[in-house]
Amino acid sequence: MVNAPAQIKHDNTASAGPTPAERLWMMSAEDMAAVDALIIQRMDSPVGMIPNLAQHLVGAGGKRLRPLLTIATARLCGYEGTSHHKLAAAVEFIHSATLLHDDVVDESELRRGQKPANLIWGNSASILVGDFLFARAFNLMVETNSMDALGILSNASSVIAEGEVQQLAALRDVNMTETAYMEVISAKTAALFAAATEVSPVIAGRSEGERNALRDYGLKLGLAFQLVDDALDYGGFESALGKSVGDDFREGKMTLPVIRAVAAANADNNAAEIEFWHRVIVDHKQSDVDLETAVSLLRKAGALDATMDMARQFSKEARDALSIFPESPWRETLMDLADFVIDRIN
Amino acid sequence: MVNAPAQIKHDNTASAGPTPAERLWMMSAEDMAAVDALIIQRMDSPVGMIPNLAQHLVGAGGKRLRPLLTIATARLCGYEGTSHHKLAAAVEFIHSATLLHDDVVDESELRRGQKPANLIWGNSASILVGDFLFARAFNLMVETNSMDALGILSNASSVIAEGEVQQLAALRDVNMTETAYMEVISAKTAALFAAATEVSPVIAGRSEGERNALRDYGLKLGLAFQLVDDALDYGGFESALGKSVGDDFREGKMTLPVIRAVAAANADNNAAEIEFWHRVIVDHKQSDVDLETAVSLLRKAGALDATMDMARQFSKEARDALSIFPESPWRETLMDLADFVIDRIN
């Protein structure tokens, strides 16, 4: 029996019963136990540093949202084989590899509520173990013998890397456009969600229409997820996400809330605000009070509300994408998950 | 018309005619032009940093030995399609991704005779563009529609990463055994050579025996190649390899020459030498004259000769592995290449 990890639990203790994420976990408990077993088996290696480091990241506290999506959508498609376990594990390995490399790139000090692997084992180990997990993901995919699934996930992998490079190139670019931001989050986050859900109809041999619908569901869910994440970075509680509030700000990362606040400062011709954003983002000179100032400017510009509105719109589109499927507990819970991605900010 | 890059040219100006590597290049000129075109096409991206950085590494001065092996062995197997171009490009991308990540891990100051990408674009860009090239390698493999080739190359990729981590864990371990060293070079170097040559009989639909023979050829060639490389690090000419002499030493990397010299010091109970190796490797405290001292200790222990003897043995085994193929210009030149891997030290 696999329990839903604590981090995914709904913070609103007033609400009765399990959250949609918890319901999906319960419905997928047997499948997710098989995925967990595969993950543990395939991150093993006689080179001890590999399982030690991988266990730190993959084994502990991850909410396994992406593999859960593969499992649940495979069930939605009536899939009866075992390839969904391998693809779900592969999806988690790709995600984990990305996190390991991101930690080196971002120099973050907290990951899933604990010290990131690179601060314990060093950057070199994080880079190389990330490479290992990425390669292992492809080993798993090969075992499914589905060239279409391999195509979907290898394509997502190059899109993710492309998005990460684009984000890096736009770091501290206070003039980053909303279009460029949407390109980055579509690539670095939503592409893997979309691939995680698109592989299910493919291995289940379902129609092109269902394949498109599930890719769309994953893509929109991923966009909503990232937008909420970017809003939370300026206002959520540290414990809720397992990431430090203000991480993006301290890195000088341009996200939608900041893009909107900068746009408001420009529209108002507010020299003080323009100077503020230039100093903290472009010059990357920040003092202790700057995060507080940034949050107040975001609130003044309505940037967090605007970000959440956009997230709600994508969440609705994700829900709608599933409407071509007949009613079922899987469909309803996946639809509810789209709402839950928004609710977690409460 | 593609010319053999300068670096692979034989240093011994007294020898007449082209080297085996140059002969293979000439025989494969059309194929290699197609591979080059694919490489340039597939490292492109609207995210400008990607082609810029990739071009710096992949575009300039690489000797393309691994893709050349895929092309030549495919021709040896009478292959007539175009999948060998895609697999050759994929092999070069995997190799390039490894180099990009290695440069960050090793903190080397010279790569292929020029400044490594991470010292120009930064570590983060090198990590992420490496990920991009690695993913693009899998895109190319998927296009060949050969699940067996994908299995071979994805397996090699995880073995390579495992070997890199093992090497990292053994860094500055003056007690590293010869067995552990052989494991590391089998994984980090020879596995990709073996995969590069094994995919050819697979796409050509040849027998299991030929598949085993070509895997063996690549593996042994790769081992010989790495042993020579490790010897050259203590005595070749900088221009010959495009790497700085003494790189391994300065990193505290245990390679066979050092393992042999340390063993000799231990066998002789030579306290001064034992102390020397401990200081430069374990404590990693080195002064300007230490490389010279190290080389003289290697020579005294016969460690470079022993390393080259072992390389010669693997080179011979590589040559022998091809004997199951009927005589042909491809077979002869691939056999000669095995000798050439050794000769390049002259």
Interface residues (C-beta under 8 A of the other chain):
Chain A: S45 V47 G48 M49 I50 A97 T98 H101 V104 V105 N123 S124 A125 I127 L128 V129 D131 F132 F134 A135 R136 F138 N139 M141 V142 N145 M147 L150 G151 S154 N155 S157 S158 I160 A161 E162 E164 V165 Q166 L168 A169
Chain B: S45 V47 G48 M49 I50 A97 T98 H101 V104 V105 N123 S124 A125 I127 L128 V129 D131 F132 F134 A135 R136 F138 N139 M141 V142 N145 M147 L150 G151 S154 N155 S157 S158 I160 A161 E162 E164 V165 Q166 L168 A169
